[in-house]
Amino acid sequence: MKLDEVPQDASPTYAGHKKLLYATTADGEYRTAQSSGWEAEAFATELAVAELQQLAEQAYQRWCNGQASPLLFLMYQARLDDTGLSQITGLWRWRIRRHFQLQHYRKLSARILLRYSAALDVSLAQLQAYQQE
């Protein structure tokens, strides 16, 4: 992308911030440039956020119905998927998916819950309280 072609569409997904990009000058050298976003990226971001919100609502209903643990809802609420949660916690994806099952979640140790607590920005006490429900 050329330096003078860096989009400046004032994307609402940037919330007034700017993103650093690399662009080429007329001499072909790379320079940094700030962008306030572009429409295509904003549209894709809004679609992704809407999908995560829908998944969070479905996970919340499953949790309320006793069909899933609160981890599934909390993961989507934090705008993560099982791969991202695995990378943050250092747990295998298959273990995380197993912890989505209520019967396995209730047996989690404080050590494992502490990893989820840090990753999801939820207190350990709250995660332990969910085990009792």
MDTraj code that builds the backbone (N, CA, C; nanometers):
import mdtraj as md
import numpy as np

residues = "MET LYS LEU ASP GLU VAL PRO GLN ASP ALA SER PRO THR TYR ALA GLY HIS LYS LYS LEU LEU TYR ALA THR THR ALA ASP GLY GLU TYR ARG THR ALA GLN SER SER GLY TRP GLU ALA GLU ALA PHE ALA THR GLU LEU ALA VAL ALA GLU LEU GLN GLN LEU ALA GLU GLN ALA TYR GLN ARG TRP CYS ASN GLY GLN ALA SER PRO LEU LEU PHE LEU MET TYR GLN ALA ARG LEU ASP ASP THR GLY LEU SER GLN ILE THR GLY LEU TRP ARG TRP ARG ILE ARG ARG HIS PHE GLN LEU GLN HIS TYR ARG LYS LEU SER ALA ARG ILE LEU LEU ARG TYR SER ALA ALA LEU ASP VAL SER LEU ALA GLN LEU GLN ALA TYR GLN GLN GLU".split()
xyz = np.array([
    [0.0849, -0.1167, 0.0000],
    [0.0000, 0.0000, 0.0000],
    [0.0897, 0.1234, 0.0000],
    [0.0525, 0.2188, -0.0791],
    [0.1270, 0.3436, -0.0877],
    [0.0955, 0.4313, 0.0330],
    [0.1917, 0.5120, 0.0711],
    [0.1781, 0.5975, 0.1881],
    [0.0585, 0.6914, 0.1761],
    [0.0344, 0.7429, 0.0572],
    [-0.0770, 0.8360, 0.0397],
    [-0.2105, 0.7645, 0.0197],
    [-0.2104, 0.6298, 0.0193],
    [-0.3342, 0.5527, 0.0031],
    [-0.3814, 0.4882, 0.1327],
    [-0.3155, 0.5171, 0.2431],
    [-0.3549, 0.4584, 0.3714],
    [-0.4955, 0.5089, 0.4045],
    [-0.5903, 0.4152, 0.4263],
    [-0.7294, 0.4560, 0.4481],
    [-0.7487, 0.5363, 0.5767],
    [-0.8393, 0.6319, 0.5679],
    [-0.8728, 0.7181, 0.6814],
    [-1.0248, 0.7315, 0.6898],
    [-1.0938, 0.6177, 0.7094],
    [-1.2407, 0.6173, 0.7078],
    [-1.3050, 0.6385, 0.8446],
    [-1.2278, 0.6725, 0.9455],
    [-1.2802, 0.6983, 1.0802],
    [-1.3712, 0.5839, 1.1266],
    [-1.3156, 0.4672, 1.1345],
    [-1.3902, 0.3470, 1.1720],
    [-1.4403, 0.3543, 1.3162],
    [-1.5682, 0.3251, 1.3383],
    [-1.6203, 0.3267, 1.4752],
    [-1.5612, 0.2146, 1.5611],
    [-1.5096, 0.1096, 1.4981],
    [-1.4499, 0.0002, 1.5746],
    [-1.3173, 0.0398, 1.6380],
    [-1.2558, 0.1450, 1.5920],
    [-1.1308, 0.1930, 1.6505],
    [-1.1551, 0.2830, 1.7713],
    [-1.2783, 0.3246, 1.7897],
    [-1.3169, 0.4088, 1.9041],
    [-1.2281, 0.5333, 1.9165],
    [-1.2010, 0.5967, 1.8043],
    [-1.1227, 0.7194, 1.8058],
    [-0.9722, 0.6979, 1.8053],
    [-0.9277, 0.5729, 1.8134],
    [-0.7847, 0.5438, 1.8121],
    [-0.7369, 0.5252, 1.6687],
    [-0.6084, 0.5125, 1.6532],
    [-0.5503, 0.4894, 1.5213],
    [-0.4696, 0.3601, 1.5249],
    [-0.4529, 0.3013, 1.4076],
    [-0.3793, 0.1773, 1.3926],
    [-0.2522, 0.2054, 1.3138],
    [-0.1429, 0.1451, 1.3566],
    [-0.0152, 0.1644, 1.2880],
    [-0.0026, 0.0628, 1.1755],
    [0.0265, 0.1109, 1.0558],
    [0.0440, 0.0272, 0.9379],
    [0.1774, 0.0587, 0.8730],
    [0.2202, -0.0302, 0.7861],
    [0.3381, -0.0042, 0.7041],
    [0.2922, 0.0245, 0.5626],
    [0.3498, 0.1275, 0.5041],
    [0.3180, 0.1668, 0.3667],
    [0.4483, 0.2048, 0.2974],
    [0.4436, 0.2042, 0.1649],
    [0.5638, 0.2369, 0.0885],
    [0.5590, 0.3813, 0.0389],
    [0.6740, 0.4403, 0.0359],
    [0.6866, 0.5765, -0.0171],
    [0.7030, 0.5679, -0.1689],
    [0.7130, 0.6824, -0.2323],
    [0.7339, 0.6861, -0.3782],
    [0.8677, 0.6225, -0.4163],
    [0.9628, 0.6217, -0.3226],
    [1.0944, 0.5608, -0.3465],
    [1.0937, 0.4104, -0.3214],
    [0.9822, 0.3567, -0.2743],
    [0.9730, 0.2130, -0.2467],
    [1.0183, 0.1737, -0.1075],
    [1.0459, 0.2716, -0.0215],
    [1.0884, 0.2428, 0.1152],
    [0.9651, 0.2273, 0.2047],
    [0.9777, 0.1416, 0.3032],
    [0.8676, 0.1211, 0.3981],
    [0.8726, 0.2270, 0.5072],
    [0.7572, 0.2806, 0.5370],
    [0.7405, 0.3793, 0.6443],
    [0.6157, 0.3416, 0.7240],
    [0.6124, 0.3868, 0.8461],
    [0.4918, 0.3650, 0.9253],
    [0.3925, 0.4765, 0.8961],
    [0.2662, 0.4409, 0.9030],
    [0.1596, 0.5380, 0.8817],
    [0.0444, 0.5013, 0.9745],
    [-0.0297, 0.5999, 1.0180],
    [-0.1450, 0.5746, 1.1036],
    [-0.2720, 0.5780, 1.0207],
    [-0.3617, 0.4865, 1.0547],
    [-0.4897, 0.4797, 0.9848],
    [-0.6013, 0.4875, 1.0875],
    [-0.7065, 0.5577, 1.0524],
    [-0.8239, 0.5622, 1.1399],
    [-0.9240, 0.4550, 1.0992],
    [-0.8819, 0.3621, 1.0147],
    [-0.9639, 0.2485, 0.9765],
    [-1.0176, 0.2598, 0.8363],
    [-1.0790, 0.1505, 0.7902],
    [-1.1447, 0.1525, 0.6609],
    [-1.2706, 0.0697, 0.6694],
    [-1.3621, 0.0969, 0.5791],
    [-1.4966, 0.0396, 0.5851],
    [-1.4963, -0.1127, 0.5833],
    [-1.4179, -0.1741, 0.4982],
    [-1.4172, -0.3206, 0.4866],
    [-1.3746, -0.3854, 0.6184],
    [-1.2721, -0.3302, 0.6813],
    [-1.2253, -0.3847, 0.8083],
    [-1.3296, -0.3634, 0.9176],
    [-1.3919, -0.2478, 0.9196],
    [-1.4954, -0.2196, 1.0195],
    [-1.6125, -0.3166, 1.0038],
    [-1.6519, -0.3424, 0.8807],
    [-1.7624, -0.4354, 0.8550],
    [-1.7279, -0.5755, 0.9046],
    [-1.6076, -0.6226, 0.8737],
    [-1.5646, -0.7560, 0.9169],
    [-1.5574, -0.7647, 1.0692],
    [-1.5082, -0.6606, 1.1336],
    [-1.4997, -0.6588, 1.2796],
    [-1.6381, -0.6615, 1.3429],
    [-1.7299, -0.5821, 1.2880],
    [-1.8665, -0.5803, 1.3410],
    [-1.9347, -0.7159, 1.3247],
    [-1.9107, -0.7839, 1.2132],
    [-1.9659, -0.9184, 1.1929],
    [-1.9109, -1.0164, 1.2950],
    [-1.7802, -1.0112, 1.3187],
    [-1.7168, -1.1022, 1.4139],
    [-1.7683, -1.0780, 1.5554],
    [-1.7816, -0.9524, 1.5937],
    [-1.8320, -0.9191, 1.7275],
    [-1.9768, -0.9637, 1.7425],
    [-2.0581, -0.9446, 1.6404],
    [-2.1981, -0.9881, 1.6446],
    [-2.2074, -1.1393, 1.6593],
    [-2.1208, -1.2114, 1.5897],
    [-2.1221, -1.3573, 1.6013],
    [-2.0820, -1.4015, 1.7414],
    [-1.9807, -1.3377, 1.7982],
    [-1.9392, -1.3728, 1.9342],
    [-2.0488, -1.3393, 2.0356],
    [-2.1208, -1.2310, 2.0144],
    [-2.2315, -1.1971, 2.1039],
    [-2.3424, -1.3007, 2.0941],
    [-2.3705, -1.3466, 1.9738],
    [-2.4720, -1.4501, 1.9554],
    [-2.4280, -1.5800, 2.0229],
    [-2.3025, -1.6178, 2.0065],
    [-2.2509, -1.7381, 2.0705],
    [-2.2551, -1.7252, 2.2223],
    [-2.2270, -1.6052, 2.2736],
    [-2.2330, -1.5825, 2.4181],
    [-2.3755, -1.5979, 2.4692],
    [-2.4726, -1.5461, 2.3954],
    [-2.6126, -1.5601, 2.4363],
    [-2.6554, -1.7064, 2.4380],
    [-2.6146, -1.7813, 2.3365],
    [-2.6473, -1.9234, 2.3321],
    [-2.5796, -1.9989, 2.4463],
    [-2.4539, -1.9651, 2.4737],
    [-2.3811, -2.0300, 2.5828],
    [-2.4443, -1.9958, 2.7171],
    [-2.4927, -1.8727, 2.7324],
    [-2.5586, -1.8331, 2.8570],
    [-2.6862, -1.9149, 2.8780],
    [-2.7627, -1.9348, 2.7717],
    [-2.8840, -2.0161, 2.7816],
    [-2.8494, -2.1602, 2.8175],
    [-2.7460, -2.2141, 2.7579],
    [-2.7035, -2.3504, 2.7901],
    [-2.6601, -2.3601, 2.9360],
    [-2.5913, -2.2570, 2.9849],
    [-2.5479, -2.2530, 3.1252],
    [-2.6695, -2.2475, 3.2165],
    [-2.7647, -2.1607, 3.1859],
    [-2.8861, -2.1477, 3.2673],
    [-2.9677, -2.2771, 3.2693],
    [-2.9628, -2.3519, 3.1586],
    [-3.0365, -2.4776, 3.1493],
    [-2.9585, -2.5960, 3.2058],
    [-2.8381, -2.5716, 3.2574],
    [-2.7573, -2.6783, 3.3144],
    [-2.6925, -2.7680, 3.2113],
    [-2.6806, -2.7205, 3.0879],
    [-2.6233, -2.7996, 2.9799],
    [-2.4761, -2.7693, 2.9559],
    [-2.4237, -2.6653, 3.0164],
    [-2.2835, -2.6266, 2.9968],
    [-2.2342, -2.5519, 3.1195],
    [-2.1039, -2.5461, 3.1326],
    [-2.0445, -2.4717, 3.2435],
    [-2.0405, -2.3227, 3.2092],
    [-2.0182, -2.2384, 3.3075],
    [-2.0089, -2.0942, 3.2800],
    [-1.8860, -2.0566, 3.1975],
    [-1.7873, -2.1447, 3.1889],
    [-1.6663, -2.1129, 3.1121],
    [-1.6967, -2.0833, 2.9665],
    [-1.7911, -2.1566, 2.9100],
    [-1.8260, -2.1358, 2.7697],
    [-1.8774, -1.9935, 2.7488],
    [-1.9677, -1.9494, 2.8344],
    [-2.0211, -1.8134, 2.8265],
    [-1.9120, -1.7099, 2.8513],
    [-1.8326, -1.7305, 2.9552],
    [-1.7289, -1.6340, 2.9897],
    [-1.6241, -1.6215, 2.8800],
    [-1.5956, -1.7326, 2.8122],
    [-1.5000, -1.7306, 2.7030],
    [-1.5503, -1.6410, 2.5894],
    [-1.6756, -1.6623, 2.5487],
    [-1.7305, -1.5805, 2.4400],
    [-1.7478, -1.4350, 2.4834],
    [-1.7831, -1.4141, 2.6081],
    [-1.7990, -1.2779, 2.6584],
    [-1.6659, -1.2026, 2.6529],
    [-1.5561, -1.2748, 2.6718],
    [-1.4228, -1.2146, 2.6640],
    [-1.3722, -1.2066, 2.5200],
    [-1.4580, -1.2407, 2.4245],
    [-1.4272, -1.2384, 2.2810],
    [-1.3117, -1.3316, 2.2459],
    [-1.3205, -1.4527, 2.3017],
    [-1.2216, -1.5560, 2.2753],
    [-1.2891, -1.6788, 2.2167],
    [-1.2096, -1.7668, 2.1605],
    [-1.2563, -1.8997, 2.1240],
    [-1.1698, -1.9990, 2.2008],
    [-1.1944, -2.1286, 2.1816],
    [-1.1198, -2.2264, 2.2604],
    [-0.9701, -2.2237, 2.2280],
    [-0.9334, -2.1892, 2.1061],
    [-0.7921, -2.1794, 2.0705],
    [-0.7254, -2.0643, 2.1456],
    [-0.7899, -1.9489, 2.1457],
    [-0.7349, -1.8337, 2.2178],
    [-0.7260, -1.8588, 2.3667],
    [-0.8298, -1.9193, 2.4230],
    [-0.8292, -1.9500, 2.5659],
    [-0.7193, -2.0509, 2.5982],
    [-0.6969, -2.1438, 2.5085],
    [-0.5903, -2.2419, 2.5271],
    [-0.4539, -2.1736, 2.5286],
    [-0.4336, -2.0806, 2.4385],
    [-0.3055, -2.0104, 2.4318],
    [-0.2815, -1.9264, 2.5563],
    [-0.3858, -1.8647, 2.6078],
    [-0.3708, -1.7788, 2.7253],
    [-0.3492, -1.8607, 2.8521],
    [-0.4239, -1.9686, 2.8678],
    [-0.4166, -2.0480, 2.9910],
    [-0.3042, -2.1501, 2.9892],
    [-0.2602, -2.1892, 2.8696],
    [-0.1601, -2.2940, 2.8604],
    [-0.2196, -2.4334, 2.8738],
    [-0.3511, -2.4433, 2.8672],
    [-0.4192, -2.5726, 2.8754],
    [-0.4483, -2.6233, 2.7346],
    [-0.4499, -2.7548, 2.7184],
    [-0.4851, -2.8136, 2.5902],
    [-0.6304, -2.7815, 2.5563],
    [-0.6583, -2.7650, 2.4278],
    [-0.7963, -2.7351, 2.3843],
    [-0.8927, -2.8448, 2.4253],
    [-0.8516, -2.9698, 2.4178],
    [-0.9425, -3.0779, 2.4542],
    [-0.9782, -3.0710, 2.6018],
    [-0.8865, -3.0238, 2.6860],
    [-0.9175, -3.0084, 2.8290],
    [-1.0164, -2.8942, 2.8499],
    [-0.9952, -2.7866, 2.7780],
    [-1.0856, -2.6727, 2.7905],
    [-1.2262, -2.7125, 2.7468],
    [-1.2361, -2.7810, 2.6334],
    [-1.3681, -2.8255, 2.5864],
    [-1.4317, -2.9211, 2.6867],
    [-1.3523, -3.0003, 2.7523],
    [-1.4050, -3.0889, 2.8567],
    [-1.4567, -3.0076, 2.9748],
    [-1.3877, -2.8992, 3.0079],
    [-1.4295, -2.8139, 3.1199],
    [-1.5582, -2.7378, 3.0881],
    [-1.5977, -2.7336, 2.9615],
    [-1.7256, -2.6733, 2.9245],
    [-1.8424, -2.7594, 2.9725],
    [-1.8149, -2.8835, 3.0030],
    [-1.9185, -2.9726, 3.0557],
    [-1.9305, -2.9495, 3.2053],
    [-2.0513, -2.9302, 3.2507],
    [-2.0763, -2.8915, 3.3891],
    [-2.0197, -2.9910, 3.4894],
    [-2.0346, -3.1203, 3.4642],
    [-1.9869, -3.2199, 3.5601],
    [-1.8354, -3.2149, 3.5764],
    [-1.7622, -3.1790, 3.4721],
    [-1.6162, -3.1681, 3.4816],
    [-1.5755, -3.0335, 3.5416],
    [-1.6504, -2.9308, 3.5107],
    [-1.6201, -2.7981, 3.5659],
    [-1.6298, -2.7998, 3.7185],
    [-1.7283, -2.8674, 3.7705],
    [-1.7490, -2.8703, 3.9165],
    [-1.6337, -2.9371, 3.9903],
    [-1.5528, -3.0158, 3.9214],
    [-1.4421, -3.0872, 3.9839],
    [-1.3073, -3.0157, 3.9672],
    [-1.3062, -2.8989, 3.9032],
    [-1.1799, -2.8297, 3.8773],
    [-1.1150, -2.7809, 4.0066],
    [-0.9842, -2.7912, 4.0096],
    [-0.9087, -2.7445, 4.1261],
    [-0.8957, -2.5924, 4.1232],
    [-0.8603, -2.5380, 4.2365],
    [-0.8393, -2.3931, 4.2458],
    [-0.7238, -2.3499, 4.1552],
    [-0.6257, -2.4363, 4.1374],
    [-0.5102, -2.4054, 4.0521],
    [-0.5539, -2.3855, 3.9067],
    [-0.6405, -2.4720, 3.8567],
    [-0.6902, -2.4588, 3.7190],
    [-0.7839, -2.3385, 3.7090],
    [-0.8709, -2.3215, 3.8081],
    [-0.9629, -2.2072, 3.8071],
    [-0.8860, -2.0748, 3.8094],
    [-0.7728, -2.0737, 3.8761],
    [-0.6909, -1.9520, 3.8813],
    [-0.6394, -1.9152, 3.7419],
    [-0.6075, -2.0142, 3.6610],
    [-0.5642, -1.9879, 3.5236],
    [-0.6788, -1.9286, 3.4424],
    [-0.7988, -1.9840, 3.4602],
    [-0.9156, -1.9288, 3.3913],
    [-0.9470, -1.7887, 3.4437],
    [-0.9301, -1.7698, 3.5715],
    [-0.9572, -1.6389, 3.6319],
    [-0.8715, -1.5299, 3.5686],
    [-0.7443, -1.5575, 3.5528],
    [-0.6531, -1.4602, 3.4927],
    [-0.6855, -1.4376, 3.3454],
    [-0.7190, -1.5433, 3.2750],
    [-0.7453, -1.5325, 3.1311],
    [-0.8756, -1.4598, 3.1016],
    [-0.9765, -1.4815, 3.1852],
    [-1.1102, -1.4276, 3.1570],
    [-1.1423, -1.3026, 3.2375],
    [-1.0492, -1.2599, 3.3213],
    [-1.0683, -1.1410, 3.4059],
    [-1.1926, -1.1550, 3.4940],
    [-1.2032, -1.2719, 3.5569],
    [-1.3110, -1.3019, 3.6510],
    [-1.2433, -1.3479, 3.7785],
    [-1.2962, -1.3096, 3.8926],
    [-1.2307, -1.3464, 4.0180],
    [-1.2378, -1.4970, 4.0424],
    [-1.1383, -1.5463, 4.1125],
    [-1.1352, -1.6875, 4.1483],
    [-1.2557, -1.7223, 4.2341],
    [-1.2919, -1.6339, 4.3260],
    [-1.4075, -1.6583, 4.4122],
    [-1.5349, -1.6746, 4.3305],
    [-1.5486, -1.5961, 4.2256],
    [-1.6678, -1.6052, 4.1415],
    [-1.6710, -1.7389, 4.0670],
    [-1.5575, -1.7798, 4.0135],
    [-1.5523, -1.9084, 3.9435],
    [-1.5803, -2.0242, 4.0390],
    [-1.5319, -2.0130, 4.1621],
    [-1.5603, -2.1166, 4.2610],
    [-1.7070, -2.1161, 4.3003],
    [-1.7680, -1.9980, 4.3065],
    [-1.9106, -1.9896, 4.3385],
    [-1.9944, -2.0551, 4.2292],
    [-1.9514, -2.0414, 4.1053],
    [-2.0230, -2.1066, 3.9951],
    [-2.0190, -2.2580, 4.0069],
    [-1.9140, -2.3119, 4.0698],
    [-1.9038, -2.4566, 4.0880],
    [-2.0150, -2.5093, 4.1806],
    [-2.0610, -2.4244, 4.2700],
    [-2.1610, -2.4664, 4.3680],
    [-2.3044, -2.4600, 4.3147],
    [-2.3228, -2.3909, 4.2049],
    [-2.4594, -2.3734, 4.1510],
    [-2.5137, -2.5021, 4.0951],
])
top = md.Topology()
chain = top.add_chain()
for i, resn in enumerate(residues, 1):
    res = top.add_residue(resn, chain, resSeq=i)
    for name in ("N", "CA", "C"):
        top.add_atom(name, md.element.get_by_symbol(name[0]), res)
traj = md.Trajectory(xyz[None], top)
